[in-house]
Amino acid sequence: MKGEKMDDEKTVVINNKQLLCQFCGNAEFQKVNTKMNKKWFAILDVEMFAPEGTAYICRNCGYKHEFFRNL
């Protein structure tokens, strides 16, 4: 993915609960730094000010799970 840093994560635990893919149930992910996708950030050309978050991309099906708080 262009401009995103990816880290391999074998298992992810958030608030003492293991993350499982909502689509396929897989437990292995790649961690990505991401920005909140809001149409008006792009329209106003201020995407650099969008809130940052963390996303975990399922290594099996590619479903992207986004979190917008410090994990």
Chimera marker file (.cmm) of the C-alpha trace (Angstrom):
<marker_set name="trace">
<marker id="1" x="0.000" y="0.000" z="0.000" r="1" g="1" b="0" radius="0.5"/>
<marker id="2" x="1.402" y="3.299" z="-1.062" r="1" g="1" b="0" radius="0.5"/>
<marker id="3" x="2.845" y="5.435" z="1.732" r="1" g="1" b="0" radius="0.5"/>
<marker id="4" x="1.894" y="3.054" z="4.530" r="1" g="1" b="0" radius="0.5"/>
<marker id="5" x="4.381" y="1.253" z="6.738" r="1" g="1" b="0" radius="0.5"/>
<marker id="6" x="3.498" y="-2.416" z="7.304" r="1" g="1" b="0" radius="0.5"/>
<marker id="7" x="4.668" y="-4.614" z="10.187" r="1" g="1" b="0" radius="0.5"/>
<marker id="8" x="3.988" y="-8.339" z="10.520" r="1" g="1" b="0" radius="0.5"/>
<marker id="9" x="1.879" y="-9.258" z="13.537" r="1" g="1" b="0" radius="0.5"/>
<marker id="10" x="1.279" y="-12.925" z="14.310" r="1" g="1" b="0" radius="0.5"/>
<marker id="11" x="-1.469" y="-12.292" z="16.859" r="1" g="1" b="0" radius="0.5"/>
<marker id="12" x="-3.038" y="-9.034" z="18.012" r="1" g="1" b="0" radius="0.5"/>
<marker id="13" x="-4.498" y="-8.463" z="21.482" r="1" g="1" b="0" radius="0.5"/>
<marker id="14" x="-6.600" y="-5.361" z="22.179" r="1" g="1" b="0" radius="0.5"/>
<marker id="15" x="-8.077" y="-4.760" z="25.654" r="1" g="1" b="0" radius="0.5"/>
<marker id="16" x="-7.139" y="-8.330" z="26.649" r="1" g="1" b="0" radius="0.5"/>
<marker id="17" x="-9.071" y="-9.783" z="23.696" r="1" g="1" b="0" radius="0.5"/>
<marker id="18" x="-7.464" y="-11.449" z="20.667" r="1" g="1" b="0" radius="0.5"/>
<marker id="19" x="-8.369" y="-9.789" z="17.374" r="1" g="1" b="0" radius="0.5"/>
<marker id="20" x="-9.968" y="-12.155" z="14.881" r="1" g="1" b="0" radius="0.5"/>
<marker id="21" x="-10.872" y="-11.135" z="11.338" r="1" g="1" b="0" radius="0.5"/>
<marker id="22" x="-14.534" y="-10.151" z="11.143" r="1" g="1" b="0" radius="0.5"/>
<marker id="23" x="-14.772" y="-11.639" z="7.655" r="1" g="1" b="0" radius="0.5"/>
<marker id="24" x="-12.875" y="-14.954" z="7.741" r="1" g="1" b="0" radius="0.5"/>
<marker id="25" x="-11.956" y="-15.528" z="11.418" r="1" g="1" b="0" radius="0.5"/>
<marker id="26" x="-8.189" y="-15.545" z="10.796" r="1" g="1" b="0" radius="0.5"/>
<marker id="27" x="-5.879" y="-14.405" z="13.627" r="1" g="1" b="0" radius="0.5"/>
<marker id="28" x="-2.797" y="-13.229" z="11.688" r="1" g="1" b="0" radius="0.5"/>
<marker id="29" x="-2.503" y="-9.612" z="10.577" r="1" g="1" b="0" radius="0.5"/>
<marker id="30" x="-0.185" y="-6.979" z="9.186" r="1" g="1" b="0" radius="0.5"/>
<marker id="31" x="-0.097" y="-3.736" z="11.178" r="1" g="1" b="0" radius="0.5"/>
<marker id="32" x="-0.400" y="-0.471" z="9.221" r="1" g="1" b="0" radius="0.5"/>
<marker id="33" x="-0.358" y="3.169" z="10.294" r="1" g="1" b="0" radius="0.5"/>
<marker id="34" x="-3.368" y="4.864" z="8.730" r="1" g="1" b="0" radius="0.5"/>
<marker id="35" x="-5.343" y="8.102" z="8.617" r="1" g="1" b="0" radius="0.5"/>
<marker id="36" x="-9.078" y="8.517" z="8.991" r="1" g="1" b="0" radius="0.5"/>
<marker id="37" x="-10.657" y="8.585" z="5.543" r="1" g="1" b="0" radius="0.5"/>
<marker id="38" x="-13.013" y="11.554" z="5.447" r="1" g="1" b="0" radius="0.5"/>
<marker id="39" x="-14.170" y="12.927" z="2.115" r="1" g="1" b="0" radius="0.5"/>
<marker id="40" x="-13.995" y="16.544" z="3.272" r="1" g="1" b="0" radius="0.5"/>
<marker id="41" x="-10.298" y="16.207" z="4.256" r="1" g="1" b="0" radius="0.5"/>
<marker id="42" x="-9.565" y="15.392" z="0.602" r="1" g="1" b="0" radius="0.5"/>
<marker id="43" x="-11.916" y="18.052" z="-0.757" r="1" g="1" b="0" radius="0.5"/>
<marker id="44" x="-10.220" y="20.753" z="1.344" r="1" g="1" b="0" radius="0.5"/>
<marker id="45" x="-6.755" y="19.265" z="0.629" r="1" g="1" b="0" radius="0.5"/>
<marker id="46" x="-5.974" y="18.976" z="4.364" r="1" g="1" b="0" radius="0.5"/>
<marker id="47" x="-5.515" y="15.192" z="4.573" r="1" g="1" b="0" radius="0.5"/>
<marker id="48" x="-2.272" y="15.684" z="6.527" r="1" g="1" b="0" radius="0.5"/>
<marker id="49" x="-4.400" y="16.889" z="9.481" r="1" g="1" b="0" radius="0.5"/>
<marker id="50" x="-6.668" y="13.819" z="9.518" r="1" g="1" b="0" radius="0.5"/>
<marker id="51" x="-6.642" y="11.806" z="12.763" r="1" g="1" b="0" radius="0.5"/>
<marker id="52" x="-4.106" y="8.971" z="12.745" r="1" g="1" b="0" radius="0.5"/>
<marker id="53" x="-4.838" y="5.425" z="13.752" r="1" g="1" b="0" radius="0.5"/>
<marker id="54" x="-3.717" y="1.836" z="13.472" r="1" g="1" b="0" radius="0.5"/>
<marker id="55" x="-5.093" y="-0.727" z="11.056" r="1" g="1" b="0" radius="0.5"/>
<marker id="56" x="-4.656" y="-4.479" z="11.029" r="1" g="1" b="0" radius="0.5"/>
<marker id="57" x="-4.970" y="-6.157" z="7.634" r="1" g="1" b="0" radius="0.5"/>
<marker id="58" x="-5.929" y="-9.821" z="7.649" r="1" g="1" b="0" radius="0.5"/>
<marker id="59" x="-3.175" y="-11.914" z="6.108" r="1" g="1" b="0" radius="0.5"/>
<marker id="60" x="-5.744" y="-14.393" z="4.790" r="1" g="1" b="0" radius="0.5"/>
<marker id="61" x="-8.457" y="-12.297" z="3.110" r="1" g="1" b="0" radius="0.5"/>
<marker id="62" x="-7.156" y="-8.700" z="3.243" r="1" g="1" b="0" radius="0.5"/>
<marker id="63" x="-10.011" y="-7.256" z="5.334" r="1" g="1" b="0" radius="0.5"/>
<marker id="64" x="-8.856" y="-4.030" z="7.024" r="1" g="1" b="0" radius="0.5"/>
<marker id="65" x="-9.699" y="-3.467" z="10.714" r="1" g="1" b="0" radius="0.5"/>
<marker id="66" x="-9.161" y="0.190" z="11.743" r="1" g="1" b="0" radius="0.5"/>
<marker id="67" x="-8.731" y="1.645" z="15.235" r="1" g="1" b="0" radius="0.5"/>
<marker id="68" x="-8.449" y="5.366" z="15.920" r="1" g="1" b="0" radius="0.5"/>
<marker id="69" x="-7.033" y="5.474" z="19.425" r="1" g="1" b="0" radius="0.5"/>
<marker id="70" x="-3.674" y="4.543" z="20.892" r="1" g="1" b="0" radius="0.5"/>
<marker id="71" x="-3.284" y="0.765" z="21.074" r="1" g="1" b="0" radius="0.5"/>
<link id1="1" id2="2" r="1" g="1" b="0" radius="0.2"/>
<link id1="2" id2="3" r="1" g="1" b="0" radius="0.2"/>
<link id1="3" id2="4" r="1" g="1" b="0" radius="0.2"/>
<link id1="4" id2="5" r="1" g="1" b="0" radius="0.2"/>
<link id1="5" id2="6" r="1" g="1" b="0" radius="0.2"/>
<link id1="6" id2="7" r="1" g="1" b="0" radius="0.2"/>
<link id1="7" id2="8" r="1" g="1" b="0" radius="0.2"/>
<link id1="8" id2="9" r="1" g="1" b="0" radius="0.2"/>
<link id1="9" id2="10" r="1" g="1" b="0" radius="0.2"/>
<link id1="10" id2="11" r="1" g="1" b="0" radius="0.2"/>
<link id1="11" id2="12" r="1" g="1" b="0" radius="0.2"/>
<link id1="12" id2="13" r="1" g="1" b="0" radius="0.2"/>
<link id1="13" id2="14" r="1" g="1" b="0" radius="0.2"/>
<link id1="14" id2="15" r="1" g="1" b="0" radius="0.2"/>
<link id1="15" id2="16" r="1" g="1" b="0" radius="0.2"/>
<link id1="16" id2="17" r="1" g="1" b="0" radius="0.2"/>
<link id1="17" id2="18" r="1" g="1" b="0" radius="0.2"/>
<link id1="18" id2="19" r="1" g="1" b="0" radius="0.2"/>
<link id1="19" id2="20" r="1" g="1" b="0" radius="0.2"/>
<link id1="20" id2="21" r="1" g="1" b="0" radius="0.2"/>
<link id1="21" id2="22" r="1" g="1" b="0" radius="0.2"/>
<link id1="22" id2="23" r="1" g="1" b="0" radius="0.2"/>
<link id1="23" id2="24" r="1" g="1" b="0" radius="0.2"/>
<link id1="24" id2="25" r="1" g="1" b="0" radius="0.2"/>
<link id1="25" id2="26" r="1" g="1" b="0" radius="0.2"/>
<link id1="26" id2="27" r="1" g="1" b="0" radius="0.2"/>
<link id1="27" id2="28" r="1" g="1" b="0" radius="0.2"/>
<link id1="28" id2="29" r="1" g="1" b="0" radius="0.2"/>
<link id1="29" id2="30" r="1" g="1" b="0" radius="0.2"/>
<link id1="30" id2="31" r="1" g="1" b="0" radius="0.2"/>
<link id1="31" id2="32" r="1" g="1" b="0" radius="0.2"/>
<link id1="32" id2="33" r="1" g="1" b="0" radius="0.2"/>
<link id1="33" id2="34" r="1" g="1" b="0" radius="0.2"/>
<link id1="34" id2="35" r="1" g="1" b="0" radius="0.2"/>
<link id1="35" id2="36" r="1" g="1" b="0" radius="0.2"/>
<link id1="36" id2="37" r="1" g="1" b="0" radius="0.2"/>
<link id1="37" id2="38" r="1" g="1" b="0" radius="0.2"/>
<link id1="38" id2="39" r="1" g="1" b="0" radius="0.2"/>
<link id1="39" id2="40" r="1" g="1" b="0" radius="0.2"/>
<link id1="40" id2="41" r="1" g="1" b="0" radius="0.2"/>
<link id1="41" id2="42" r="1" g="1" b="0" radius="0.2"/>
<link id1="42" id2="43" r="1" g="1" b="0" radius="0.2"/>
<link id1="43" id2="44" r="1" g="1" b="0" radius="0.2"/>
<link id1="44" id2="45" r="1" g="1" b="0" radius="0.2"/>
<link id1="45" id2="46" r="1" g="1" b="0" radius="0.2"/>
<link id1="46" id2="47" r="1" g="1" b="0" radius="0.2"/>
<link id1="47" id2="48" r="1" g="1" b="0" radius="0.2"/>
<link id1="48" id2="49" r="1" g="1" b="0" radius="0.2"/>
<link id1="49" id2="50" r="1" g="1" b="0" radius="0.2"/>
<link id1="50" id2="51" r="1" g="1" b="0" radius="0.2"/>
<link id1="51" id2="52" r="1" g="1" b="0" radius="0.2"/>
<link id1="52" id2="53" r="1" g="1" b="0" radius="0.2"/>
<link id1="53" id2="54" r="1" g="1" b="0" radius="0.2"/>
<link id1="54" id2="55" r="1" g="1" b="0" radius="0.2"/>
<link id1="55" id2="56" r="1" g="1" b="0" radius="0.2"/>
<link id1="56" id2="57" r="1" g="1" b="0" radius="0.2"/>
<link id1="57" id2="58" r="1" g="1" b="0" radius="0.2"/>
<link id1="58" id2="59" r="1" g="1" b="0" radius="0.2"/>
<link id1="59" id2="60" r="1" g="1" b="0" radius="0.2"/>
<link id1="60" id2="61" r="1" g="1" b="0" radius="0.2"/>
<link id1="61" id2="62" r="1" g="1" b="0" radius="0.2"/>
<link id1="62" id2="63" r="1" g="1" b="0" radius="0.2"/>
<link id1="63" id2="64" r="1" g="1" b="0" radius="0.2"/>
<link id1="64" id2="65" r="1" g="1" b="0" radius="0.2"/>
<link id1="65" id2="66" r="1" g="1" b="0" radius="0.2"/>
<link id1="66" id2="67" r="1" g="1" b="0" radius="0.2"/>
<link id1="67" id2="68" r="1" g="1" b="0" radius="0.2"/>
<link id1="68" id2="69" r="1" g="1" b="0" radius="0.2"/>
<link id1="69" id2="70" r="1" g="1" b="0" radius="0.2"/>
<link id1="70" id2="71" r="1" g="1" b="0" radius="0.2"/>
</marker_set>
